[in-house]
């Protein structure tokens, strides 16, 4: 099959985000004048080592946030955000934080997620996460389409849960990924691959 996205795919569900998968999930914590917020985003990745940088995209809007979502609105306000990795045991709580609560309602509290303070920024993070990144905003870039924004941050602090370090390597029990549709995966089977010399 072939389709042009502008003309539609004719399938029961859009295959695009299932094709570009698996994708890590950014559990984004923010703090603003209306309070704390926590929400998952699966259009997310690391994009540079030195300095370390990450991006995530927000792709829809809420009526009480003027053309975007709580996360982007509060990042615009504060200039900072946290990204926590989602342990498999917390997938239910992660899913609960995707609910479109009213601006100012605290998803940490609504989903029963314990907060921890960040060290380099004034922002909450997920206390039980395998790892959390403290980020300062570099830029928010409008993307094609309505309410599509790319958030680019510099990582200024890294938290790693002690039980996820093995012989000096970050080694969580699994890595949760979004696969598109309503599908998720827990990656547990790993293998090493040597790069070519100079690669």
C-alpha positions as CSV (number, residue, x, y, z in Angstrom):
1,X,0.0,0.0,0.0
2,X,1.0,3.6,-0.6
3,X,-0.7,6.7,0.6
4,X,-0.1,10.5,0.7
5,X,-0.7,11.8,4.2
6,X,-2.5,14.9,2.9
7,X,-5.0,12.7,1.1
8,X,-5.6,10.2,4.0
9,X,-4.7,6.6,4.5
10,X,-8.1,4.9,4.4
11,X,-7.2,2.7,7.4
12,X,-9.2,2.4,10.7
13,X,-6.3,4.1,12.5
14,X,-3.4,6.4,11.5
15,X,-0.3,4.1,11.0
16,X,2.3,6.9,11.2
17,X,3.2,6.8,14.8
18,X,3.2,3.0,14.8
19,X,5.7,3.1,11.9
20,X,8.1,5.4,13.8
21,X,8.5,3.1,16.8
22,X,9.5,2.2,19.5
23,X,9.7,5.6,21.0
24,X,10.9,6.5,24.5
25,X,8.4,8.3,26.8
26,X,9.2,11.6,28.4
27,X,7.2,12.0,31.6
28,X,7.4,15.8,31.7
29,X,7.2,17.7,35.0
30,X,6.6,21.4,35.1
31,X,5.8,24.1,37.7
32,X,4.0,27.4,36.9
33,X,1.9,30.0,38.6
34,X,-1.1,27.6,38.6
35,X,0.8,24.8,40.2
36,X,2.6,21.6,39.2
37,X,1.9,19.4,36.2
38,X,2.9,16.0,34.9
39,X,2.2,14.6,31.5
40,X,3.7,11.9,29.1
41,X,5.0,12.6,25.6
42,X,6.2,9.9,23.2
43,X,7.5,12.2,20.5
44,X,10.8,12.5,22.5
45,X,14.5,11.8,22.2
46,X,18.0,12.9,23.1
47,X,19.7,15.0,20.4
48,X,23.2,15.9,21.5
49,X,26.0,14.9,24.0
50,X,27.9,18.1,24.7
51,X,26.1,19.8,26.2
52,X,23.4,17.1,26.6
53,X,20.2,18.1,25.0
54,X,16.7,16.7,24.6
55,X,13.6,17.4,22.6
56,X,9.9,16.5,22.9
57,X,6.9,17.5,20.8
58,X,3.4,18.5,22.0
59,X,0.8,17.9,19.3
60,X,-2.6,19.2,20.5
61,X,-4.2,21.8,22.6
62,X,-6.6,22.3,25.6
63,X,-9.3,25.0,25.6
64,X,-7.9,26.5,28.8
65,X,-4.3,26.8,27.6
66,X,-4.5,29.2,24.6
67,X,-3.5,26.9,21.7
68,X,-1.3,24.4,23.5
69,X,-1.2,22.0,26.6
70,X,-0.3,22.6,30.2
71,X,3.3,21.4,29.8
72,X,4.2,23.9,27.0
73,X,2.3,26.7,28.6
74,X,4.2,26.3,31.9
75,X,7.6,25.8,30.2
76,X,7.0,29.1,28.4
77,X,6.3,30.7,31.8
78,X,9.2,29.1,33.9
79,X,11.8,28.2,31.3
80,X,12.5,24.8,32.9
81,X,11.1,21.3,32.9
82,X,12.0,17.8,34.1
83,X,11.9,14.5,32.1
84,X,11.5,11.3,34.1
85,X,11.7,7.8,32.6
86,X,8.6,5.6,33.3
87,X,9.1,2.3,35.2
88,X,6.9,-0.5,34.0
89,X,5.3,-0.7,37.4
90,X,4.1,2.9,37.0
91,X,2.5,2.6,33.6
92,X,-1.0,2.9,35.0
93,X,0.0,6.2,36.7
94,X,1.7,7.4,33.5
95,X,-1.5,6.7,31.6
96,X,-3.6,8.5,34.2
97,X,-1.4,11.7,33.8
98,X,-2.4,11.9,30.2
99,X,-6.0,12.9,31.2
100,X,-6.9,16.4,30.1
101,X,-7.3,17.8,33.6
102,X,-8.2,21.5,34.0
103,X,-5.2,23.9,34.1
104,X,-4.0,24.1,37.7
105,X,-5.0,20.5,38.7
106,X,-1.9,18.6,39.9
107,X,-1.5,15.3,37.9
108,X,1.1,14.1,40.5
109,X,-1.6,14.2,43.1
110,X,-4.4,13.0,40.9
111,X,-2.4,9.9,39.8
112,X,-0.7,9.3,43.2
113,X,2.8,9.9,41.9
114,X,5.4,11.0,44.5
115,X,7.3,14.2,43.7
116,X,10.9,14.9,44.3
117,X,12.7,18.3,44.1
118,X,15.1,19.0,41.3
119,X,18.6,20.4,42.2
120,X,19.4,22.8,39.4
121,X,15.9,24.1,38.5
122,X,12.7,24.9,40.4
123,X,10.6,22.0,39.1
124,X,9.2,18.7,40.3
125,X,10.3,15.3,39.0
126,X,9.0,11.7,39.5
127,X,10.6,10.4,42.7
128,X,10.5,6.7,41.8
129,X,11.7,7.1,38.2
130,X,14.7,5.1,37.0
131,X,16.3,8.4,35.9
132,X,15.2,12.0,35.6
133,X,16.7,14.9,33.6
134,X,16.6,18.5,34.7
135,X,16.2,20.8,31.7
136,X,16.5,24.5,30.9
137,X,14.5,25.6,27.9
138,X,16.6,26.4,24.8
139,X,13.7,27.1,22.5
140,X,10.1,26.3,21.6
141,X,9.7,25.9,17.8
142,X,6.3,26.0,16.1
143,X,5.9,23.0,13.8
144,X,3.7,22.6,10.8
145,X,0.0,22.1,11.7
146,X,-2.1,23.6,14.5
147,X,-0.9,23.3,18.1
148,X,2.3,21.4,17.2
149,X,5.4,22.6,19.1
150,X,8.9,21.2,19.5
151,X,10.4,21.9,23.0
152,X,14.3,21.9,23.0
153,X,16.1,21.8,26.4
154,X,19.6,21.6,27.8
155,X,20.1,19.0,30.5
156,X,21.5,20.7,33.6
157,X,21.1,17.8,36.1
158,X,20.7,14.0,36.0
159,X,19.2,11.8,38.7
160,X,19.8,8.0,38.5
161,X,18.2,5.6,40.9
162,X,21.0,3.7,42.7
163,X,19.5,0.3,41.9
164,X,19.7,1.1,38.2
165,X,23.5,1.4,38.2
166,X,25.4,-1.9,37.5
167,X,29.2,-1.8,37.3
168,X,29.0,1.9,36.4
169,X,26.4,1.5,33.7
170,X,22.8,2.7,33.7
171,X,20.9,-0.6,33.6
172,X,17.2,-0.3,34.5
173,X,15.2,-3.6,34.7
174,X,13.4,-2.6,31.5
175,X,12.8,0.4,29.2
176,X,9.3,1.3,28.4
177,X,8.4,2.4,24.9
178,X,5.4,3.6,22.9
179,X,4.7,1.6,19.8
180,X,1.7,3.5,18.4
181,X,-2.1,2.9,18.6
182,X,-2.6,1.7,22.2
183,X,0.5,-0.5,22.1
184,X,3.5,-0.3,24.5
185,X,6.5,-2.5,24.9
186,X,8.9,-3.2,27.8
187,X,12.4,-3.8,26.3
188,X,14.4,-6.3,28.3
189,X,16.5,-8.2,25.7
190,X,19.7,-6.4,25.1
191,X,22.8,-7.1,23.0
192,X,26.0,-5.2,22.3
193,X,27.4,-4.3,18.9
194,X,30.9,-2.9,18.2
195,X,31.1,0.0,15.9
196,X,33.6,0.0,13.0
197,X,37.0,1.6,13.8
198,X,36.6,5.4,14.0
199,X,32.8,5.1,14.0
